[in-house]
Amino acid sequence: MAKYGSPGPNAICDASGFKVKLSALVRQWDGALVDRRFVDRRNPQDFVRGVPDKQALPYSRPETPDNFLVGTVRPEDL
């Protein structure tokens, strides 16, 4: 019979660094083995999905050709 506590293997808690019984450890969502007292629940924001944004215009038309003024340009031509 063990002198200090119940027999069994000990392990180190990844969250606190305390030495605890291996049977008291649970695997957390990120893979760490932690004591039941220190289990960290996953944040709900980790499960949010992005909504695709429609980038297309409702209508489009081609660009009009450029109109170049040739020769002498007067103010009434503008």
Secondary structure by P-SEA (a helix, b strand, c coil): ccccccbbbbbbcccccbbbbccccccccccccccccccccccccccbbbbbbbcccccccccccbbbbccccccccc
